[in-house]
Amino acid sequence: MAFTDSEIAEAHAAVRAAGDCDNLYKLGLIYSTGPEIDLVQAHMWFNLAAVRGSEAAKECRRELSDMMSKDEIAQAQRSAREWLSVKHH
């Protein structure tokens, strides 16, 4: 699944505006399947989407966790907590 620069920018803007689980999940997909895969970022976005009720994000987060080190997972979790504390409660 490839995302255009425009779609990526739109997803980030939507998350900044509302932080709904669909756009959080979309960012997880972008970072887990895009041209520049970043598993820590993907895990963070899937984690945030899962917290907001996305069952698909829970499954994706679990799958990513199997490919990540404990340190990477810890970093993703710290980033998610920071995002929640600064951006959206």
N, CA and C atoms as an extended XYZ file, in Angstrom:
267
Properties=species:S:1:pos:R:3:atomname:S:1:resname:S:1:resid:I:1 pbc="F F F"
N         0.859       -1.174        0.000 N   MET     1
C         0.000        0.000        0.000 CA  MET     1
C         0.901        1.232        0.000 C   MET     1
N         0.758        2.054       -0.982 N   ALA     2
C         1.560        3.265       -1.081 CA  ALA     2
C         0.685        4.485       -0.823 C   ALA     2
N         1.237        5.423       -0.116 N   PHE     3
C         0.534        6.667        0.182 CA  PHE     3
C         1.270        7.810       -0.481 C   PHE     3
N         0.520        8.752       -1.009 N   THR     4
C         1.128        9.932       -1.620 CA  THR     4
C         1.531       10.911       -0.519 C   THR     4
N         2.408       11.829       -0.865 N   ASP     5
C         2.807       12.863        0.083 CA  ASP     5
C         1.591       13.637        0.565 C   ASP     5
N         0.660       13.863       -0.334 N   SER     6
C        -0.565       14.586        0.006 CA  SER     6
C        -1.391       13.807        1.039 C   SER     6
N        -1.524       12.501        0.841 N   GLU     7
C        -2.280       11.676        1.800 CA  GLU     7
C        -1.606       11.654        3.161 C   GLU     7
N        -0.290       11.597        3.168 N   ILE     8
C         0.450       11.604        4.427 CA  ILE     8
C         0.235       12.927        5.147 C   ILE     8
N         0.346       14.018        4.421 N   ALA     9
C         0.131       15.342        5.018 CA  ALA     9
C        -1.295       15.489        5.534 C   ALA     9
N        -2.264       14.994        4.772 N   GLU    10
C        -3.661       15.059        5.195 CA  GLU    10
C        -3.893       14.250        6.472 C   GLU    10
N        -3.289       13.085        6.572 N   ALA    11
C        -3.458       12.253        7.767 CA  ALA    11
C        -2.861       12.941        8.985 C   ALA    11
N        -1.675       13.542        8.830 N   HIS    12
C        -1.069       14.270        9.950 CA  HIS    12
C        -1.940       15.462       10.356 C   HIS    12
N        -2.460       16.187        9.387 N   ALA    13
C        -3.319       17.341        9.688 CA  ALA    13
C        -4.598       16.893       10.392 C   ALA    13
N        -5.185       15.800        9.941 N   ALA    14
C        -6.411       15.293       10.565 CA  ALA    14
C        -6.166       14.860       11.994 C   ALA    14
N        -5.029       14.246       12.253 N   VAL    15
C        -4.699       13.817       13.611 CA  VAL    15
C        -4.472       15.028       14.513 C   VAL    15
N        -3.795       16.048       13.971 N   ARG    16
C        -3.600       17.264       14.771 CA  ARG    16
C        -4.936       17.911       15.109 C   ARG    16
N        -5.876       17.853       14.190 N   ALA    17
C        -7.175       18.501       14.389 CA  ALA    17
C        -8.082       17.716       15.328 C   ALA    17
N        -8.122       16.398       15.172 N   ALA    18
C        -9.122       15.630       15.928 CA  ALA    18
C        -8.558       14.420       16.657 C   ALA    18
N        -7.511       13.809       16.151 N   GLY    19
C        -6.939       12.638       16.795 CA  GLY    19
C        -7.853       11.425       16.818 C   GLY    19
N        -8.708       11.279       15.781 N   ASP    20
C        -9.628       10.145       15.746 CA  ASP    20
C        -8.878        8.866       15.389 C   ASP    20
N        -9.449        7.731       15.772 N   CYS    21
C        -8.745        6.453       15.607 CA  CYS    21
C        -8.512        6.101       14.143 C   CYS    21
N        -9.377        6.498       13.230 N   ASP    22
C        -9.180        6.154       11.817 CA  ASP    22
C        -7.909        6.792       11.255 C   ASP    22
N        -7.693        8.060       11.561 N   ASN    23
C        -6.494        8.729       11.056 CA  ASN    23
C        -5.243        8.315       11.821 C   ASN    23
N        -5.379        8.004       13.093 N   LEU    24
C        -4.241        7.460       13.839 CA  LEU    24
C        -3.818        6.126       13.224 C   LEU    24
N        -4.800        5.291       12.911 N   TYR    25
C        -4.543        4.002       12.276 CA  TYR    25
C        -3.892        4.201       10.908 C   TYR    25
N        -4.386        5.176       10.152 N   LYS    26
C        -3.822        5.447        8.824 CA  LYS    26
C        -2.349        5.825        8.940 C   LYS    26
N        -1.990        6.622        9.947 N   LEU    27
C        -0.585        6.974       10.135 CA  LEU    27
C         0.235        5.726       10.471 C   LEU    27
N        -0.336        4.816       11.255 N   GLY    28
C         0.354        3.558       11.528 CA  GLY    28
C         0.634        2.797       10.245 C   GLY    28
N        -0.357        2.765        9.364 N   LEU    29
C        -0.172        2.104        8.071 CA  LEU    29
C         0.905        2.796        7.244 C   LEU    29
N         0.883        4.104        7.242 N   ILE    30
C         1.859        4.867        6.478 CA  ILE    30
C         3.279        4.527        6.932 C   ILE    30
N         3.492        4.522        8.247 N   TYR    31
C         4.844        4.276        8.756 CA  TYR    31
C         5.239        2.800        8.717 C   TYR    31
N         4.278        1.902        8.601 N   SER    32
C         4.624        0.476        8.566 CA  SER    32
C         4.726       -0.075        7.145 C   SER    32
N         4.204        0.637        6.161 N   THR    33
C         4.207        0.114        4.791 CA  THR    33
C         4.784        1.073        3.769 C   THR    33
N         5.059        2.281        4.156 N   GLY    34
C         5.507        3.287        3.205 CA  GLY    34
C         6.925        3.074        2.734 C   GLY    34
N         7.396        3.988        1.907 N   PRO    35
C         8.748        3.859        1.361 CA  PRO    35
C         9.832        3.976        2.435 C   PRO    35
N         9.539        4.680        3.513 N   GLU    36
C        10.489        4.829        4.618 CA  GLU    36
C         9.855        4.241        5.869 C   GLU    36
N         9.964        2.934        6.010 N   ILE    37
C         9.341        2.240        7.138 CA  ILE    37
C        10.022        2.645        8.434 C   ILE    37
N         9.204        2.978        9.429 N   ASP    38
C         9.671        3.341       10.765 CA  ASP    38
C         8.783        2.590       11.748 C   ASP    38
N         9.267        1.446       12.223 N   LEU    39
C         8.442        0.602       13.082 CA  LEU    39
C         8.100        1.261       14.405 C   LEU    39
N         8.995        2.081       14.935 N   VAL    40
C         8.714        2.768       16.195 CA  VAL    40
C         7.550        3.740       16.005 C   VAL    40
N         7.606        4.533       14.938 N   GLN    41
C         6.506        5.467       14.658 CA  GLN    41
C         5.207        4.707       14.368 C   GLN    41
N         5.303        3.654       13.591 N   ALA    42
C         4.110        2.874       13.257 CA  ALA    42
C         3.476        2.311       14.523 C   ALA    42
N         4.286        1.743       15.398 N   HIS    43
C         3.777        1.181       16.657 CA  HIS    43
C         3.109        2.267       17.484 C   HIS    43
N         3.737        3.435       17.554 N   MET    44
C         3.171        4.544       18.317 CA  MET    44
C         1.773        4.899       17.804 C   MET    44
N         1.633        5.061       16.476 N   TRP    45
C         0.335        5.450       15.915 CA  TRP    45
C        -0.695        4.338       16.080 C   TRP    45
N        -0.279        3.078       15.881 N   PHE    46
C        -1.211        1.973       16.095 CA  PHE    46
C        -1.627        1.913       17.564 C   PHE    46
N        -0.705        2.155       18.460 N   ASN    47
C        -1.019        2.149       19.881 CA  ASN    47
C        -2.053        3.221       20.215 C   ASN    47
N        -1.867        4.411       19.682 N   LEU    48
C        -2.819        5.501       19.926 CA  LEU    48
C        -4.193        5.177       19.338 C   LEU    48
N        -4.203        4.592       18.143 N   ALA    49
C        -5.476        4.204       17.526 CA  ALA    49
C        -6.153        3.108       18.345 C   ALA    49
N        -5.373        2.174       18.847 N   ALA    50
C        -5.924        1.087       19.663 CA  ALA    50
C        -6.552        1.626       20.939 C   ALA    50
N        -5.894        2.587       21.552 N   VAL    51
C        -6.425        3.208       22.772 CA  VAL    51
C        -7.778        3.862       22.490 C   VAL    51
N        -7.944        4.348       21.272 N   ARG    52
C        -9.195        5.005       20.890 CA  ARG    52
C       -10.200        4.045       20.265 C   ARG    52
N        -9.917        2.739       20.342 N   GLY    53
C       -10.929        1.764       19.969 CA  GLY    53
C       -10.744        0.998       18.683 C   GLY    53
N        -9.647        1.177       17.985 N   SER    54
C        -9.447        0.483       16.717 CA  SER    54
C        -8.953       -0.946       16.947 C   SER    54
N        -9.797       -1.909       16.593 N   GLU    55
C        -9.409       -3.316       16.712 CA  GLU    55
C        -8.320       -3.669       15.697 C   GLU    55
N        -8.405       -3.110       14.498 N   ALA    56
C        -7.390       -3.366       13.473 CA  ALA    56
C        -6.023       -2.879       13.951 C   ALA    56
N        -6.003       -1.724       14.621 N   ALA    57
C        -4.739       -1.183       15.132 CA  ALA    57
C        -4.151       -2.095       16.204 C   ALA    57
N        -4.995       -2.692       17.017 N   LYS    58
C        -4.504       -3.624       18.046 CA  LYS    58
C        -3.781       -4.792       17.393 C   LYS    58
N        -4.352       -5.325       16.335 N   GLU    59
C        -3.743       -6.451       15.632 CA  GLU    59
C        -2.428       -6.034       14.966 C   GLU    59
N        -2.420       -4.883       14.318 N   CYS    60
C        -1.201       -4.402       13.666 CA  CYS    60
C        -0.105       -4.132       14.692 C   CYS    60
N        -0.473       -3.560       15.812 N   ARG    61
C         0.497       -3.288       16.873 CA  ARG    61
C         1.117       -4.588       17.373 C   ARG    61
N         0.286       -5.616       17.537 N   ARG    62
C         0.780       -6.913       17.991 CA  ARG    62
C         1.759       -7.498       16.979 C   ARG    62
N         1.396       -7.425       15.701 N   GLU    63
C         2.276       -7.949       14.657 CA  GLU    63
C         3.608       -7.204       14.611 C   GLU    63
N         3.560       -5.881       14.740 N   LEU    64
C         4.794       -5.099       14.741 CA  LEU    64
C         5.664       -5.446       15.940 C   LEU    64
N         5.032       -5.647       17.087 N   SER    65
C         5.780       -5.956       18.306 CA  SER    65
C         6.640       -7.196       18.134 C   SER    65
N         6.165       -8.150       17.340 N   ASP    66
C         6.926       -9.377       17.090 CA  ASP    66
C         8.198       -9.109       16.285 C   ASP    66
N         8.256       -7.976       15.592 N   MET    67
C         9.410       -7.644       14.752 CA  MET    67
C        10.339       -6.627       15.409 C   MET    67
N         9.971       -6.165       16.612 N   MET    68
C        10.708       -5.083       17.249 CA  MET    68
C        11.433       -5.566       18.500 C   MET    68
N        12.500       -4.846       18.849 N   SER    69
C        13.199       -5.125       20.102 CA  SER    69
C        12.408       -4.510       21.260 C   SER    69
N        12.729       -4.943       22.458 N   LYS    70
C        12.077       -4.372       23.649 CA  LYS    70
C        12.353       -2.885       23.761 C   LYS    70
N        13.560       -2.464       23.393 N   ASP    71
C        13.902       -1.042       23.439 CA  ASP    71
C        13.082       -0.230       22.442 C   ASP    71
N        12.870       -0.780       21.255 N   GLU    72
C        12.054       -0.087       20.252 CA  GLU    72
C        10.604        0.039       20.715 C   GLU    72
N        10.071       -1.020       21.300 N   ILE    73
C         8.697       -0.975       21.810 CA  ILE    73
C         8.586        0.053       22.932 C   ILE    73
N         9.573        0.056       23.817 N   ALA    74
C         9.568        1.032       24.916 CA  ALA    74
C         9.599        2.457       24.375 C   ALA    74
N        10.409        2.704       23.349 N   GLN    75
C        10.469        4.034       22.735 CA  GLN    75
C         9.123        4.416       22.130 C   GLN    75
N         8.489        3.471       21.441 N   ALA    76
C         7.180        3.737       20.843 CA  ALA    76
C         6.150        4.059       21.922 C   ALA    76
N         6.190        3.343       23.017 N   GLN    77
C         5.242        3.592       24.105 CA  GLN    77
C         5.495        4.942       24.758 C   GLN    77
N         6.773        5.300       24.952 N   ARG    78
C         7.090        6.629       25.499 CA  ARG    78
C         6.586        7.723       24.568 C   ARG    78
N         6.799        7.531       23.272 N   SER    79
C         6.347        8.534       22.300 CA  SER    79
C         4.828        8.683       22.311 C   SER    79
N         4.118        7.570       22.442 N   ALA    80
C         2.650        7.613       22.498 CA  ALA    80
C         2.186        8.355       23.756 C   ALA    80
N         2.816        8.067       24.890 N   ARG    81
C         2.438        8.767       26.134 CA  ARG    81
C         2.712       10.256       26.026 C   ARG    81
N         3.861       10.601       25.432 N   GLU    82
C         4.195       12.012       25.257 CA  GLU    82
C         3.179       12.691       24.349 C   GLU    82
N         2.821       12.036       23.251 N   TRP    83
C         1.841       12.602       22.325 CA  TRP    83
C         0.522       12.848       23.037 C   TRP    83
N         0.104       11.892       23.841 N   LEU    84
C        -1.162       12.046       24.576 CA  LEU    84
C        -1.078       13.194       25.587 C   LEU    84
N         0.043       13.321       26.255 N   SER    85
C         0.150       14.358       27.278 CA  SER    85
C         0.266       15.742       26.695 C   SER    85
N         0.851       15.850       25.511 N   VAL    86
C         1.067       17.161       24.886 CA  VAL    86
C        -0.026       17.511       23.899 C   VAL    86
N        -0.444       16.538       23.106 N   LYS    87
C        -1.334       16.819       21.988 CA  LYS    87
C        -2.811       16.636       22.313 C   LYS    87
N        -3.177       15.420       22.679 N   HIS    88
C        -4.593       15.093       22.844 CA  HIS    88
C        -4.787       14.251       24.089 C   HIS    88
N        -5.569       14.750       25.001 N   HIS    89
C        -5.808       14.019       26.260 CA  HIS    89
C        -6.810       12.934       26.078 C   HIS    89
